[in-house]
Amino acid sequence: MIEFVLENRTGLVIGAAILWCVYAFNLVVHRLYFHPLAKFPGPKIAAATQWYETYFDIVKKGGGQFTFEVKRMHKKYGPIVRINPHELHIDDPAYYEVVYPTNKPVDKLEFFSHQFNMPDTVAPTCPAALHRSRRQALAPMFSRKRIIEHGSSIQHIVDQLSYHLDNEHVGTGVPTNISHMWAASVTDVIINIVFGEPSHYLDAPAFSDPFPLAVRNISQLTHTLNHFGFLMRKVPLTWLKPFLPDLRCFLGFRDTLEAKISLLMREDRKQDFENSAVRTLFHEMMDSKLSPQDLRLQRVVDEAMLMIGAGIESSKQALTVACFYVLTDPEIEARLRAELEAGIPDPEQMPHFQELESLEYLEAVMNEALRLSMGAVQRLPRIRRDTHLTYGAWTIPANTPVSQDNYSNNLNDVVFPEPDRFLPSRWLGNPKVPATKPLVKDGILPAEERPLGHYMTSFSKGTRMCLGTTSVPCLNLAKADLLVSLAMLFRKHKMRLHESSSEEDVKMAYDMFVPQPKKDSKGVFVIFEK
Ligand code: HEM
């Protein structure tokens, strides 16, 4: 046999190459002419091969460019486009509630399940039923009652931030990196709420503890994990440590967490755990209806890691965007400060965040920051197994991944005129979007008149929307943290933007699941004044 192979190797190689070409030719012909999506508009090359997406995700400009390419496709082909062999993308905010329904089972796409290398956690779980049980186990952590109870601990952490500013930054003339500052502050808030204990990232000199900062840099791996997941799954992440210093710090945090959780889960500690005064993520998981398989140590640790990763980058970015734009526009800054001074007469007595909700301009600033920071910016595909969908004249077969994205929604120029501008005033007076015309060229008519907030999709919507939010407007962890943080900063501190910072430090240049600015951005810098 070996002799036969050696003697005929040239012929065998040519034969294998011919077979591969025939297979590839058949595959492409099937995708272009016989696939259930063959009739949908879009570039033929994207319909023929997934490598088209890979090129924009990983190669072009160093990667993270596919979201921009999808937008370009829509400009050319209209609001519904086949963006790869298997998936449709829709650029029409009026259709968002159909793709992301609140009361229908939706699956996620296997392709994205290794995106964070934690495929068994709630966010990347594909089947709707399994996702539901995993989400239900975590949901009590984020109930309205629980977040209100946490109000004082959020305030306490934000007060510590203010203390550090007063004692280490104000009047020094040294620029403070507020991207780092917010990363440290939101990490302390999230860890406090999820694990019920302080973490002290705010105490690091110049807010530069590597862990909160590593979360952002880890997202650089996201596209490689998607496109080459089949390879990456074979390589333990620990092997990549020497090449990715941030990974070392991330995995170090994971090891500490694992040690802590395995201690909590020990049989001889059961009594202490159950009697503990503080309820943590682990209490919720242990008391839930999760299967023993879902309560195994590795999965519990991964779920905790996901919770931290999910909250840090998006909250940090929203706060950084808010500060940058407020400080670039004296009118916006003056109006915000005036409202805070009237609403909070004594800055040493900051109100509970529920009271901050009545400050209309503060909330408008937060909403505008959430809109422009966009949360997760990569498209979020959903799959309906139970039924086909109808978009205008198009029938979308059941089992088809369909996606929309926040880049298109939050920057839609019918819903948000002058979409690139930071205009908090667009949120004042409970504005509505009428259902009299489509929101994109050749789009469908909205089902009915909706409040403007309906179209801001930074937290996504439906059964798989952000867990850091609830259906009650504003009463949720993510928004509570943003309101308390912004109120403290602009009520208690004076500051100006450092000349090294520009809009390029907050504007999306790369889609790394979360939006990232130009590669050499060091963050937004501010000088705190007396
Ligand atoms: C400004 C702040 C935030 C924004 C804009 C945001 C945005 C989002 C978005 C768009 C998703 C959907 C992702 C997907 O479909 O794959 C999501 C999911 C999620 N978020 Fe957030 N998030 C924020 C803060 C937080 C916080 C503070 C936490 C908790 C500590 C959190 C926990 C989660 C979890 C657990 C999921 C997965 C939910 C599920 O799959 O059912 N997020 N978030």
Residues whose N, C-alpha, C, O or C-beta is under 5 A from the ligand:
A	BS01	HEM	V122 A123 R135 I190 M307 A310 G311 S314 S315 A318 G375 A376 L380 T457 S458 F459 S460 T463 R464 M465 C466 L467 G468 L477 A478
